[in-house]
């Protein structure tokens, strides 16, 4: 096999500190005078818009999501006590969710954000950039050994969390079938689109009930589990600062030293706009390949994309220049797009009332202990097999995420977005196997005591 031909000589990019905006101070990545101007301009557009689609222009949406996402994150970063627990990611997601629920966000603006988020599907562009960028940036040995090893804590943690959840359900006097199918399974089902919805449709066919009613019972477990995992991810990041011997700061295995962060030492002259654009084209091509296969076979596009990126790295199909470009592409998305994306997710994909529905003592306790068991299993089992315990715990904890959106929130709170490829394995493959197992078992339980 031959490498993708790629080589270019470009000048070094300008240091951001050379352009004076940093001297003004930043809100996220936005200079505060520009931030103030954007707020005023968005208000003006709201007052003059004749209908919601008048706000749907991509440039307007970039401004809205940047202002909303970075403002919410800045609030979370400045609250003592909880800022080290991933408050920035939590606030960027749940403040907009509450604002929509309480009708404190102007309806035309909320509608425009929802329409843009759902029609553009830019969540998948973000995940593609993070997954492909980090995979192409990895050392090949790190990649192979990491993917093989991570299955041990993920599978073990899932089994232990399931047993703990069932035991607690029995202790609270809940029906075993309801605990298993509507609390334990949804926590590890892989999110909403890939987990909760297929479960509700499958259960509805078996029970001859309305899928919407069943989804309302499943969804709170998914959402609260993801919130709990985000908080624990933030706490582990804080623990890593206090006990640096427990973490590789994004490196998964103790005896490995190559990870995307080390590519930041690459000669700056080697990372320019041509390299970044080439990496972007590579990311899009791999995502489109995954999307095409999904339409033909229903196999999840992110997993295909991930597999193709792994193959490209393993068989040296990309040049070193392209690796550096992929790292820069990954860094741009992780730095500039994460909080705006979480804001969009909060508005469009996180119904506040569904989250509140999880707040019963029994359900909260079961979900919280299950999620803590996932993290603890990853921590101790990962340490035993030669992985950094904090990184292994975070990846295993992504079994409880709200799909791709949850992975983003958890890894952002943990400040370890470079673990996204491993998190996707835990969430996507683990979730698909969980849903398949649950529906197969449900066929033998057509009359569950509820």
BELTATA-V669132 format. One record per residue. RES is the residue in one small letter. PHI is phi in degrees with one decimal (999 if undefined). OMEGA is omega in degrees with one decimal (none if undefined). D_CENTER is the distance of its C-alpha to the mean C-alpha in Angstrom with 1 decimal. Layout:
RES:PHI:OMEGA:D_CENTER
RES:PHI:OMEGA:D_CENTER
//
This chain:
x:999:-177.0:33.1
x:-112.0:177.7:33.1
x:-71.3:168.4:30.7
x:-63.5:-177.7:29.4
x:-66.6:-179.3:32.1
x:-158.7:174.7:30.7
x:-161.7:-180.0:32.4
x:-157.2:177.2:33.1
x:-105.4:-177.9:34.8
x:-131.2:179.6:33.3
x:-77.6:-179.2:34.0
x:-64.7:177.2:31.8
x:-67.9:-179.2:29.4
x:-69.7:174.5:30.5
x:-68.9:180.0:29.4
x:-56.5:-179.1:27.5
x:-71.4:178.6:30.0
x:-73.9:178.9:32.8
x:-91.6:-162.2:31.8
x:-62.1:-179.0:32.8
x:-53.1:-177.9:29.9
x:-60.8:-179.5:28.5
x:-65.6:-180.0:31.8
x:-79.3:-172.9:31.2
x:92.0:-174.6:28.0
x:-119.8:165.9:24.5
x:-109.6:-168.6:22.2
x:70.1:174.6:18.9
x:-113.3:-175.1:20.2
x:-102.5:175.0:22.8
x:-57.2:-171.5:26.4
x:-61.7:175.3:27.6
x:-62.6:177.0:30.6
x:-67.9:178.2:28.4
x:-59.6:179.2:26.0
x:-61.1:179.0:29.1
x:-62.7:179.4:30.4
x:-63.7:178.5:27.3
x:-59.6:-179.6:27.4
x:-65.2:-179.0:31.1
x:-67.8:177.8:30.6
x:-64.0:177.1:27.9
x:-60.8:178.1:30.3
x:-63.5:177.6:33.0
x:-65.2:177.7:31.2
x:-63.7:-177.9:30.4
x:-69.4:-176.1:34.1
x:-101.6:-179.4:35.3
x:-71.2:-179.9:33.0
x:-87.6:177.3:35.0
x:-154.6:-174.4:32.1
x:-56.3:-177.6:28.3
x:-69.8:173.1:28.0
x:-70.7:178.6:29.8
x:-103.3:-170.7:26.7
x:-82.1:177.3:24.5
x:-57.1:-174.9:25.4
x:-60.3:179.4:22.5
x:-66.4:177.1:24.0
x:-64.9:-178.9:24.3
x:-65.5:176.2:20.7
x:-59.6:179.6:19.6
x:-64.6:-177.9:21.9
x:-63.2:-177.1:20.8
x:-68.4:178.0:17.1
x:-65.5:179.9:18.0
x:-63.0:-177.9:20.5
x:-66.0:-176.2:18.5
x:-65.4:-177.1:15.2
x:-71.9:177.9:17.1
x:-64.9:179.4:19.8
x:-63.6:179.7:17.6
x:-65.2:179.6:15.8
x:-62.9:176.5:19.4
x:-60.6:-179.9:20.6
x:-61.6:-178.2:18.1
x:-72.7:-173.0:19.1
x:-109.2:179.7:22.7
x:-95.0:-178.2:23.1
x:-59.9:176.2:24.7
x:93.5:-177.3:23.7
x:-106.7:-177.9:20.2
x:-65.1:178.8:18.9
x:-83.2:-179.9:18.4
x:-103.4:179.5:16.3
x:81.7:-176.6:13.2
x:-61.9:-178.7:15.2
x:-61.4:179.2:14.1
x:-67.3:-179.8:10.5
x:-65.7:-179.7:12.1
x:-65.1:-179.5:14.9
x:-63.1:179.9:13.1
x:-93.4:-167.8:11.6
x:-93.9:173.5:14.6
x:-62.7:178.3:17.5
x:-62.8:177.1:17.3
x:-59.6:179.1:16.9
x:-68.1:-179.8:20.0
x:-59.2:177.5:21.8
x:-67.9:-179.0:21.6
x:-60.6:-177.8:22.7
x:-84.2:-179.1:25.6
x:59.3:176.2:26.5
x:-90.5:173.2:26.4
x:-93.7:179.2:24.5
x:-52.4:-175.1:27.0
x:-57.4:179.1:26.7
x:-61.3:-180.0:27.1
x:-69.8:178.6:24.3
x:-61.5:179.5:21.9
x:-63.5:-179.6:23.1
x:-63.9:179.4:22.7
x:-65.5:178.9:19.0
x:-60.6:-177.8:18.4
x:-63.2:-178.8:20.4
x:-65.3:-177.5:18.9
x:-62.6:-176.6:15.3
x:-76.9:-177.8:16.4
x:-79.7:-177.4:19.0
x:-81.6:-177.1:17.3
x:52.4:-174.9:14.0
x:-73.5:169.6:12.7
x:-56.8:-177.0:9.1
x:-73.5:173.1:10.2
x:-64.2:179.1:12.1
x:-62.6:-179.6:9.4
x:-61.5:178.0:7.5
x:-61.0:-179.2:11.2
x:-64.6:-178.5:12.1
x:-70.2:-176.7:9.7
x:-66.0:-175.8:10.5
x:-67.1:-180.0:14.1
x:-59.8:-178.4:14.8
x:-72.8:179.7:14.0
x:-66.4:-179.3:15.8
x:-65.3:-179.6:18.7
x:-83.7:-174.7:19.0
x:-81.4:167.5:19.4
x:-65.6:-175.3:22.8
x:-60.1:-179.3:23.6
x:-66.9:177.2:24.7
x:-59.4:-177.0:21.5
x:-62.1:-176.2:19.6
x:-64.3:-175.6:22.1
x:-67.7:179.3:22.6
x:-64.7:-179.3:19.0
x:-65.5:-179.9:18.0
x:-70.1:-175.7:21.3
x:-73.2:-171.4:21.1
x:-65.9:179.4:17.6
x:-64.8:-177.1:18.8
x:-64.6:178.2:21.3
x:-67.2:-178.9:19.3
x:-65.8:-179.8:16.8
x:-67.5:-179.8:19.7
x:-61.5:179.9:21.9
x:-63.2:179.3:19.4
x:-63.8:179.9:18.7
x:-64.8:180.0:22.5
x:-64.5:179.5:23.2
x:-62.8:177.8:20.7
x:-62.8:179.1:22.3
x:-64.5:178.8:25.8
x:-63.0:179.3:25.1
x:-61.4:178.9:23.8
x:-65.0:179.7:26.9
x:-61.7:179.3:29.2
x:-68.0:177.1:28.0
x:-58.9:177.3:28.4
x:-63.9:179.9:31.9
x:-63.3:178.5:32.6
x:-86.0:178.3:31.8
x:76.7:179.9:34.0
x:-82.6:174.7:31.4
x:-63.5:178.4:32.1
x:-57.3:-178.2:30.7
x:-68.3:178.9:29.7
x:-67.5:178.2:27.9
x:-59.6:-176.0:26.1
x:-69.6:-171.6:25.0
x:-83.0:-174.2:24.1
x:-114.3:176.0:22.8
x:-125.7:-175.5:21.1
x:-62.3:-177.7:20.6
x:-63.6:179.6:19.5
x:-58.9:-179.8:17.0
x:-57.8:-174.8:15.2
x:-114.8:-174.8:14.5
x:-86.5:176.0:14.6
x:97.0:175.4:11.1
x:113.0:-175.3:10.4
x:-91.2:-176.1:12.7
x:-63.9:-177.1:13.6
x:-93.5:-175.1:13.7
x:-120.8:-173.1:14.8
x:-61.2:-176.8:16.5
x:-68.5:175.7:18.3
x:-59.5:177.4:19.8
x:-62.7:-177.5:20.8
x:-64.0:178.6:22.6
x:-66.8:179.0:24.3
x:-65.3:178.3:25.4
x:-61.3:-178.6:26.6
x:-61.5:179.7:28.4
x:-65.3:-178.0:30.3
x:-77.2:-175.8:31.4
x:-89.7:-176.6:32.3
x:58.2:176.8:33.7
x:-121.5:-179.4:31.8
x:-74.8:-178.1:29.8
x:-63.5:-179.9:26.2
x:-64.5:178.0:25.3
x:-64.7:179.5:26.9
x:-67.1:178.1:25.1
x:-62.2:178.9:21.7
x:-63.1:177.5:22.5
x:-82.7:-177.3:23.2
x:-83.6:-169.3:20.0
x:-59.4:179.5:17.4
x:-58.1:178.6:18.0
x:-63.3:179.9:17.3
x:-63.1:-172.7:13.8
x:-72.6:-179.2:13.0
x:-69.3:176.9:14.8
x:-59.6:180.0:13.5
x:-65.8:177.0:9.9
x:-63.8:179.2:11.7
x:-61.5:179.8:13.8
x:-66.5:178.2:11.2
x:-65.6:178.7:9.8
x:-63.0:-179.8:13.6
x:-66.0:176.2:14.4
x:-59.5:176.6:11.8
x:-64.1:178.6:13.6
x:-64.8:178.5:16.9
x:-67.6:175.5:16.4
x:-63.0:177.0:15.9
x:-64.4:177.7:19.1
x:-61.1:179.5:20.8
x:-62.2:177.2:20.1
x:-71.6:-179.5:22.0
x:-77.0:-177.1:24.8
x:-126.1:-174.0:25.1
x:-60.7:179.5:24.2
x:-70.9:-179.0:25.7
x:-91.5:-173.2:22.8
x:-133.4:173.2:20.2
x:-102.0:-178.9:19.9
x:52.4:178.3:17.7
x:109.1:174.2:15.1
x:-82.0:-171.7:17.9
x:-84.4:-171.8:17.6
x:-114.5:-172.0:21.3
x:-61.5:-174.3:24.2
x:-92.7:179.8:26.6
x:-121.1:-174.5:24.4
x:-130.0:-177.1:24.4
x:-106.7:176.2:22.8
x:-152.0:-174.1:19.3
x:-52.4:-176.6:17.9
x:-59.7:-178.5:19.0
x:-69.0:178.5:22.6
x:-72.0:177.4:22.7
x:-65.3:177.4:23.0
x:-84.6:178.5:26.6
x:-62.8:178.3:27.3
x:-54.9:-176.0:30.3
x:-59.6:179.5:29.2
x:-65.1:-178.9:31.7
x:-87.2:-177.4:29.6
x:-118.1:-179.8:26.5
x:-134.1:-176.2:27.5
x:-60.6:-179.6:26.6
x:-67.1:179.0:27.9
x:-63.2:-179.3:25.7
x:-66.4:178.8:22.5
x:-64.4:178.5:23.7
x:-64.2:177.2:24.4
x:-63.5:177.9:20.9
x:-61.5:178.1:19.6
x:-63.5:178.1:22.0
x:-65.4:178.1:21.0
x:-58.9:-178.5:17.3
x:-63.3:-178.3:18.5
x:-64.0:179.5:21.1
x:-68.5:177.7:18.8
x:-65.6:179.6:16.5
x:-64.0:176.1:19.8
x:-62.7:176.8:21.1
x:-64.6:-179.9:18.3
x:-64.5:178.8:18.7
x:-63.3:179.4:22.5
x:-64.2:178.4:22.3
x:-63.3:179.4:20.2
x:-67.9:-179.0:22.9
x:-85.6:-171.8:25.6
x:-127.8:-174.5:24.3
x:68.9:175.5:21.4
x:-76.7:-173.8:19.5
x:-55.1:-178.6:15.7
x:-59.3:-179.0:15.4
x:-61.2:-179.7:12.2
x:-70.0:176.2:14.2
x:-60.8:179.4:17.3
x:-59.4:179.0:15.8
x:-61.1:-178.6:14.5
x:-63.4:179.7:18.0
x:-66.2:177.6:19.9
x:-65.1:177.5:18.3
x:-61.4:179.5:19.3
x:-60.7:-179.3:22.7
x:-60.6:179.1:23.2
x:-74.0:-176.9:22.6
x:-61.0:-176.4:24.7
x:-97.4:174.6:27.6
x:54.3:179.4:27.6
x:-87.5:179.0:27.2
x:-124.4:-178.5:25.9
x:-81.4:179.0:28.0
x:-64.6:177.3:27.4
x:-58.3:-178.9:27.4
x:-69.5:174.8:24.6
x:-61.1:178.5:22.6
x:-63.2:177.0:23.2
x:-63.1:178.8:22.2
x:-65.0:177.5:18.9
x:-63.6:179.8:18.2
x:-63.7:178.5:19.3
x:-63.0:177.7:17.1
x:-60.7:-178.2:14.0
x:-64.8:179.2:15.3
x:-61.9:-178.2:16.0
x:-65.3:-178.6:12.6
x:-67.5:-178.1:11.0
x:-85.2:-169.2:14.1
x:-100.2:-170.9:15.0
x:-110.7:-172.2:12.3
x:-58.7:-175.5:9.3
x:-70.4:171.4:11.4
x:-58.8:177.8:13.1
x:-64.3:179.7:10.0
x:-62.3:175.8:9.1
x:-61.9:178.5:12.9
x:-61.9:178.5:13.0
x:-62.3:179.3:10.5
x:-61.6:-179.7:12.8
x:-72.5:-167.7:15.9
x:-95.9:-167.8:15.3
x:-127.4:-177.5:13.0
x:-127.7:179.5:13.5
x:-69.8:-176.4:17.2
x:-60.4:-177.5:18.6
x:-66.3:177.8:21.4
x:-67.8:177.8:19.4
x:-65.4:180.0:17.7
x:-62.5:-178.5:21.3
x:-63.9:-179.9:22.6
x:-79.4:-170.9:20.9
x:-84.1:164.4:23.2
x:-116.4:-171.2:26.0
x:-58.3:-177.6:27.0
x:-62.6:-179.0:27.0
x:-64.3:179.8:23.6
x:-59.1:-178.4:22.0
x:-64.2:-179.3:23.7
x:-60.2:-176.9:22.8
x:-65.0:-178.1:19.1
x:-61.4:-179.0:19.0
x:-68.7:176.1:21.2
x:-60.0:-178.5:19.3
x:-65.0:177.5:16.0
x:-61.6:178.2:18.3
x:-65.3:176.7:19.9
x:-58.3:-178.9:16.8
x:-64.6:-178.4:16.2
x:-64.0:177.9:20.0
x:-61.6:178.1:20.5
x:-60.3:-178.4:18.1
x:-62.2:-173.5:19.8
x:-78.2:179.1:23.3
x:-70.5:177.2:23.1
x:-59.1:178.7:21.1
x:-62.3:-178.2:23.8
x:-66.3:-176.0:26.5
x:-104.2:172.6:25.5
x:87.2:175.9:25.2
x:-111.5:172.6:21.5
x:-65.9:-172.3:20.5
x:-61.2:-178.6:20.0
x:-68.7:179.0:17.3
x:-65.3:179.0:15.1
x:-63.4:178.8:16.1
x:-64.9:-177.8:15.4
x:-65.5:179.2:11.8
x:-63.6:179.2:11.1
x:-63.5:178.2:13.3
x:-63.5:178.0:11.8
x:-67.6:170.9:8.5
x:-60.0:-177.6:11.2
x:-98.7:-175.2:11.1
x:-81.1:177.8:7.6
x:-86.3:-178.6:7.9
x:70.3:-179.2:6.9
x:-60.5:178.6:4.4
x:-63.2:178.9:4.2
x:-68.0:176.7:4.4
x:-57.7:179.5:2.4
x:-60.8:-177.9:2.1
x:-64.9:-177.7:5.1
x:-64.2:-177.1:6.3
x:-70.6:174.8:6.5
x:-68.4:177.9:7.7
x:-61.0:179.9:10.1
x:-83.1:-179.2:11.1
x:58.4:-178.9:11.7
x:-142.0:-179.3:10.7
x:-64.2:180.0:8.4
x:-67.4:176.5:11.1
x:-86.0:-176.1:10.1
x:-53.8:178.7:7.4
x:-57.6:179.7:10.3
x:-70.7:177.4:11.3
x:-63.1:179.2:8.1
x:-64.7:175.7:8.3
x:-62.0:-178.9:11.9
x:-62.2:-175.3:11.5
x:-78.6:-172.7:9.5
x:-74.0:-177.9:11.3
x:-70.0:177.9:14.6
x:-59.9:179.6:14.8
x:-65.2:-179.8:14.0
x:-61.7:178.2:16.6
x:-66.2:179.3:19.1
x:-64.6:-180.0:18.8
x:-63.6:179.5:19.4
x:-60.5:179.0:22.2
x:-62.8:-177.6:23.8
x:-62.2:-178.7:23.7
x:-69.9:176.8:25.3
x:-65.8:178.5:27.9
x:-68.0:-178.6:28.8
x:-63.9:178.5:29.0
x:-60.9:-179.1:31.8
x:-98.3:-178.6:33.9
x:-136.7:-174.0:33.3
x:-75.8:-179.4:34.5
x:-129.2:-178.5:36.0
x:-79.8:170.8:33.7
x:-69.6:-178.3:35.1
x:-104.7:none:32.8
//
